[in-house]
Amino acid sequence: MAKVSKKEEEAQELLKLAIQSTKIDAHLTEKIVDDLMTANKDGQTTLTKVIDKVLKGNDEEAKKDTKTFLRTKLQVMIKNKNVQKKILGDKKGLMITMKKVNNPMVDNDEGQFLNIAGEIAEFNESDIKSVRVVVEQKKPNEPKSFEEELYSLLEKHNKVIEDLIPVFKANGLKVELKA
């Protein structure tokens, strides 16, 4: 029987951990979806209340770890296309997320932030820095004009208008540049 090298043992252990992590992530995502579905009109769930309690507590290490989890794991899982679809269905232009309440959310002048029921979310000053579930309305992108699209494309490919002349001529088009 062939002896397994140290590097191969490490790779096998890494694969084993990755598979376990994937299973844990799938379970965690399922629990997060369940929690998000229970959000009240104020955007609070059992999880947001627990997170708020930790963030208002005195344990600096727990605060730091919770903020990192919120930013790098929880919000990323919530933004997953499958999670969005499970919660919002096929609604276009909406995205559910969990975030700290800030001044623009309190103002909500344009009605950009909704609660899970689709009503305009109402937050007040005392909600600032607390974590809430919100549905954000994505603003539709203004359609670009042909010229704007062309200049964007030229920029993307590091080209200038003059680079188009040979292409036009190759296709039998007459080109005149006016100064």
TORLO-436597 format. One record per residue (C-alpha): x, y, z; residue in three letters. Coordinates in steps of 0.5 Angstrom, whole numbers, plus 500, padded with zeros to 3 digits. Example, Ala and Ser with C-alpha at 12.3 -4.5 7.8 and 13.67 -1.06 7.14 Angstrom:
2
((525 491 516) ala)
((527 498 514) ser)
This chain:
179
((500 500 500) met)
((503 507 498) ala)
((505 511 504) lys)
((501 518 504) val)
((505 524 504) ser)
((504 530 509) lys)
((502 535 504) lys)
((496 529 502) glu)
((494 528 509) glu)
((493 536 510) glu)
((489 536 503) ala)
((485 531 505) gln)
((483 534 512) glu)
((482 541 508) leu)
((477 537 504) leu)
((474 534 510) lys)
((473 541 513) leu)
((471 544 507) ala)
((465 539 506) ile)
((463 539 513) gln)
((463 547 512) ser)
((459 546 506) thr)
((454 542 510) lys)
((454 547 516) ile)
((453 553 511) asp)
((447 550 508) ala)
((444 548 515) his)
((445 556 517) leu)
((442 559 511) thr)
((436 555 512) glu)
((435 557 519) lys)
((437 564 517) ile)
((431 564 512) val)
((426 561 517) asp)
((428 567 522) asp)
((428 572 516) leu)
((421 570 515) met)
((419 572 522) thr)
((421 579 521) ala)
((415 584 524) asn)
((413 590 521) lys)
((419 594 525) asp)
((424 589 522) gly)
((426 585 528) gln)
((427 578 528) thr)
((429 573 534) thr)
((436 574 531) leu)
((436 581 530) thr)
((434 582 537) lys)
((440 577 540) val)
((445 581 535) ile)
((443 588 538) asp)
((443 585 545) lys)
((451 583 544) val)
((452 590 540) leu)
((449 594 546) lys)
((453 589 551) gly)
((460 590 554) asn)
((464 584 552) asp)
((468 588 546) glu)
((471 581 543) glu)
((463 579 542) ala)
((462 585 539) lys)
((467 585 534) lys)
((466 577 533) asp)
((458 579 532) thr)
((460 585 527) lys)
((465 581 523) thr)
((459 575 522) phe)
((454 580 520) leu)
((458 583 515) arg)
((462 577 512) thr)
((458 571 513) lys)
((450 573 515) leu)
((449 579 510) gln)
((453 575 504) val)
((448 569 506) met)
((442 573 505) ile)
((444 576 499) lys)
((445 569 496) asn)
((440 569 490) lys)
((436 563 492) asn)
((435 566 499) val)
((432 572 496) gln)
((428 568 491) lys)
((425 564 497) lys)
((423 570 501) ile)
((421 575 496) leu)
((419 570 490) gly)
((420 573 483) asp)
((419 580 485) lys)
((424 584 481) lys)
((428 591 484) gly)
((427 588 491) leu)
((433 586 495) met)
((432 583 503) ile)
((438 584 507) thr)
((440 585 515) met)
((443 592 516) lys)
((444 597 522) lys)
((439 602 522) val)
((443 609 519) asn)
((440 616 518) asn)
((438 615 511) pro)
((434 609 513) met)
((431 614 519) val)
((429 619 514) asp)
((427 614 508) asn)
((425 620 504) asp)
((424 616 498) glu)
((421 610 501) gly)
((427 606 499) gln)
((427 601 505) phe)
((421 597 506) leu)
((419 592 511) asn)
((418 584 510) ile)
((410 586 508) ala)
((412 591 503) gly)
((410 597 507) glu)
((415 603 507) ile)
((419 602 513) ala)
((419 607 519) glu)
((425 608 523) phe)
((426 613 529) asn)
((433 616 532) glu)
((433 610 537) ser)
((433 605 532) asp)
((440 608 530) ile)
((445 602 530) lys)
((440 597 531) ser)
((440 591 526) val)
((434 590 522) arg)
((431 586 517) val)
((429 591 511) val)
((427 590 504) val)
((431 595 499) glu)
((428 598 493) gln)
((433 598 488) lys)
((433 604 483) lys)
((433 602 476) pro)
((439 604 472) asn)
((438 610 467) glu)
((438 607 460) pro)
((445 610 457) lys)
((444 613 450) ser)
((448 610 444) phe)
((454 615 445) glu)
((455 613 452) glu)
((454 606 451) glu)
((459 607 445) leu)
((464 611 450) tyr)
((464 606 455) ser)
((465 600 451) leu)
((471 604 448) leu)
((474 606 455) glu)
((473 598 457) lys)
((477 596 451) his)
((482 602 451) asn)
((480 604 444) lys)
((479 611 441) val)
((474 613 436) ile)
((479 613 431) glu)
((480 605 432) asp)
((473 604 429) leu)
((475 607 422) ile)
((478 601 420) pro)
((472 597 422) val)
((467 601 418) phe)
((472 601 412) lys)
((472 593 412) ala)
((465 593 412) asn)
((464 597 406) gly)
((462 604 410) leu)
((465 611 408) lys)
((467 614 414) val)
((468 622 415) glu)
((471 625 421) leu)
((469 632 423) lys)
((473 636 427) ala)
